[in-house]
Amino acid sequence: MNINLNKEGSTAKIALEGRLDTNTAPELESTIGELDGIKEIDFDFADLVYISSAGLRVLLAAQKKINAADGKMVIRNPNELITEVFEATGFDEILDIQNS
């Protein structure tokens, strides 16, 4: 998986490419953990092809972190498979998911 991080003021834009699974989730978790002073996380999932329960756990932890900072987290452009995972797990009710 590739993580493309771009920080602009208090916003972090994170584009993910590949698979977010047991092997790659710790890398994303580490990246998010280093985001100090961030009020908004904007994920672009256009090039993410797969997400596992480990990836979902990282997203949930990120949402909790951003909520504690009175911030906002958005997931943009998930493919059909990832959207189905969000719906099946109820994450579509927890996360702000936008299809552009």
C-alpha positions, 0 to 999 in steps of 0.5 A, a space after each residue: 500500500 502507498 500512503 500519500 500524505 499532504 498537510 495543509 494547515 490543520 488539514 491532512 489529505 491522505 490518499 491510499 493506494 493498494 490494500 489496507 489490510 493486516 500487513 499495511 494497517 500499522 503503517 497507516 496507524 503510525 501515519 495518523 498517530 503522527 498528525 499533531 494539530 490536525 482538525 480535519 482528515 480527508 481520505 481519498 480511497 479512489 485507488 484503494 482496492 481492498 480493506 480488511 477488519 484491521 483497516 476498519 479498526 484504524 479508521 475507527 481509531 482515527 475517527 475517535 481521535 478527530 472527534 476528540 479534537 472537535 474535528 472532521 474526517 471524510 472518506 472520499 471515492 471508495 470503490 463498490 467493494 469497499 462501500 459494501 464493506 462499510 455498509 455490511 459492518 455499519 461503518 457507513 453510519 459512523 464515518 462520513 463517506 462521500 462518493 464524488 
